Amino acid sequence: MSSPSTRCVPPLLPFPRRSLRIRLTRPLSLQLVANIDITTAASDWLWAVFAVMGLSAIALLVLGHATRPIGERAFHELAAALCFTASIA
């Protein structure tokens, strides 16, 4: 039986030790890359949702300012701010 210090340990990765050090010193976000991509149809759908939510927010602002007095516009402006935020998210 061989002792742990004399046992042959295979390398972790099949490239030289220098590039292993470089690879391990990069941030983890640069090491992990997924093969996930958005399709053209999904991009079009997201743009449509963004446009509808943005126009809804503008409509809420316009209607709130046109139909409510100054002291009662807070809920319309809050709803418009939520719509603007949701359109970006």
Summary of the structure (lengths in Angstrom):
residues: 89
radius of gyration: 28.1
end to end distance: 60.9
largest distance: 89.3
contacts: 158
relative contact order: 0.09
helix: 66%
strand: 0%
